[in-house]
Amino acid sequence: MAQARRNLSKALASVDVVVEVLDARMPAASANPLFEELRKERQRPALKVLNKADLADQDVTQQWVDHYLDTSKFSSALPLVGKSKRDVRKVVQQCQKLAPHRVDAIKPLRLMVSGVPNVGKSTILNGLLGQAKAKAADEPAITKMISRYEVNDRLVIYDSPGVMWPKVDSIDTGLHLAINNAIGVNAYNIEDAAIFLIQKMLEQYPGALTDRYHIELDGMDSVAFIEKVGDKRGMRSRGGSVDFERAAQLVITDYRQGRYGRVSLQTIEDIV
């Protein structure tokens, strides 16, 4: 982590705009405070890319966009779908507005693309590069070191590693990251993460759970709901009882695969 911090700080000296890729469904939890700290130390503007916007609640996403625009004139926000070439092209356009003085071959626009594991950073980077130079994978910490790409005579892109900060500041943030597969499976309990997820869903999007699993929710808490999912899917342990761990993994996987539709697990009110 100390080495990653030094490398990031050094690279930022040669960067005009920091592009931080966030998960639109949980922008605050997927934001690395290390990136924010270092880019402010270097006085670099930031473009907050709210990726996977097609899986997030549109109204909530707009609130996040407004929040990032209001909190600092030194930042902007862009919701997009990383797999869309049209959307990814908007990244450079937005960054150009944040660094209007970098316009030609003498002063090319220099971007650093950053983000915690599994927010889709590599997919967006590949779209910016026009080819799959950055390895995209659904597991933490694929990119290990900062890489520099000269896309053309007007654009240079730095790819920063998908590192985590030394200490997650709250259990809430840690569980969000676990749900999003941003931390290793040995760092959290899958059952706790599933209970947290389903509680959020019961509070904010109960209809999505009903549509997905066809389970009546009357008086049901998150534990009872997960047990019911396991029962309906025939997930049994050797003794015949519901295999809660398997059911927990199922509801987490359904979320990660976007099977609940457009849902946002964090709102602006969560950080106020």
Residue pairs with C-beta under 8 A, 6 or more apart in sequence:
1 163
1 164
1 165
1 166
4 161
4 163
5 34
5 38
7 145
7 146
7 161
8 34
8 35
8 38
8 114
8 146
8 160
9 38
9 41
9 42
11 112
11 146
11 158
11 160
12 18
12 38
12 39
12 41
12 42
12 44
12 112
13 42
14 110
14 158
15 42
15 44
15 110
15 111
15 112
15 158
16 44
16 45
16 95
16 98
16 99
16 102
16 109
16 110
16 111
17 44
17 45
17 46
17 47
17 95
17 98
17 99
17 109
17 110
17 111
17 112
18 35
18 39
18 44
18 45
18 46
18 47
18 111
18 112
18 114
19 46
19 47
19 49
19 91
19 95
19 111
19 112
19 113
19 114
19 124
20 31
20 32
20 35
20 36
20 46
20 47
20 48
20 49
20 114
20 115
21 49
21 51
21 82
21 113
21 114
21 115
21 119
21 120
21 121
21 124
22 30
22 31
22 48
22 49
22 50
22 51
22 115
22 119
23 29
23 30
23 50
23 51
23 52
23 119
23 120
23 180
24 50
24 51
24 52
24 53
24 55
24 56
24 61
24 64
24 79
24 264
25 52
25 55
25 56
25 57
25 180
25 263
25 264
25 265
25 266
26 176
26 179
26 180
26 264
26 265
26 266
27 48
27 50
27 64
27 266
28 173
28 266
28 270
28 271
29 172
29 173
29 176
29 177
29 180
29 265
29 266
30 115
30 116
30 119
30 176
30 177
30 180
30 182
31 48
31 116
32 114
32 115
32 116
32 163
32 164
32 165
33 165
33 169
34 163
34 165
35 114
35 160
36 46
39 45
39 46
40 74
43 74
45 74
45 75
45 76
45 98
45 99
46 74
46 75
46 76
46 98
47 75
47 76
47 77
47 78
47 91
47 94
47 95
47 98
48 68
48 75
48 76
48 77
48 78
49 77
49 78
49 80
49 91
49 124
50 56
50 61
50 64
50 65
50 77
50 78
50 79
50 80
51 80
51 81
51 82
51 119
51 120
51 121
51 123
51 124
52 81
52 82
52 119
52 120
52 258
53 61
53 79
53 80
53 81
54 81
54 258
54 262
55 258
55 261
55 262
55 263
56 79
56 262
56 263
56 264
57 262
57 263
57 264
58 262
60 264
60 266
60 267
61 79
61 264
62 79
63 267
63 268
64 77
64 79
64 268
65 77
65 78
65 79
67 77
67 268
68 75
68 76
68 77
69 75
69 76
69 77
76 94
76 97
76 98
78 90
78 91
78 94
80 87
80 88
80 90
80 91
80 124
81 87
82 88
82 120
82 123
82 124
82 127
83 123
83 127
85 127
88 124
88 127
88 128
89 127
91 111
91 124
91 128
92 109
92 111
92 128
92 155
95 109
95 111
96 102
96 103
96 109
99 109
101 107
102 108
102 109
102 110
103 109
103 154
104 154
105 153
105 154
108 153
108 154
108 155
108 156
109 154
109 155
109 156
110 156
110 157
110 158
111 128
111 155
111 156
111 157
111 158
112 157
112 158
112 159
112 160
113 121
113 124
113 125
113 128
113 157
113 158
113 159
113 160
114 121
114 160
115 121
115 162
116 162
116 163
116 164
116 177
116 182
117 139
117 140
117 141
117 142
117 162
117 164
117 181
117 182
117 183
118 138
118 139
118 140
118 162
118 180
118 181
118 182
119 162
119 180
119 182
120 136
121 134
121 143
121 162
122 134
122 135
122 136
122 137
122 142
122 143
123 136
125 133
125 134
125 157
125 159
126 132
126 133
126 134
126 136
128 151
128 157
129 149
129 151
129 157
130 151
133 147
133 149
134 143
134 147
134 159
135 142
135 143
136 142
138 181
139 181
140 162
140 164
140 181
140 182
140 183
140 184
141 161
141 162
141 163
142 162
143 159
143 160
143 161
143 162
144 161
145 161
146 158
146 159
146 160
146 161
147 158
147 159
148 156
148 157
148 158
148 159
149 156
149 157
149 158
149 159
150 156
151 157
164 177
164 182
164 183
168 174
168 177
174 183
174 188
175 188
175 192
175 193
175 196
175 197
176 265
176 266
177 183
178 187
178 188
178 190
178 192
178 193
179 193
179 196
179 197
179 252
179 255
179 256
179 265
180 256
181 256
190 245
190 248
190 249
190 252
191 244
191 245
191 248
193 248
193 252
194 222
194 226
194 247
194 248
194 249
194 251
194 252
195 222
195 223
195 226
195 248
196 222
197 222
197 251
197 252
197 255
197 265
198 209
198 222
198 225
198 226
198 251
199 221
199 222
200 265
201 208
201 209
201 260
201 263
202 209
202 217
202 220
202 221
202 222
202 225
204 263
204 264
204 265
205 260
205 261
205 263
206 217
208 260
208 261
208 263
209 215
209 217
209 225
209 260
210 216
210 217
211 261
212 254
212 259
212 260
213 228
213 229
213 232
214 232
215 225
215 228
215 229
215 232
217 225
220 228
226 244
226 247
226 248
226 251
227 242
227 244
227 247
229 235
229 247
229 250
229 251
230 236
230 242
230 243
230 244
230 246
230 247
230 250
231 242
233 247
233 250
235 242
235 243
235 246
235 247
235 250
236 242
236 243
237 243
254 260
255 263
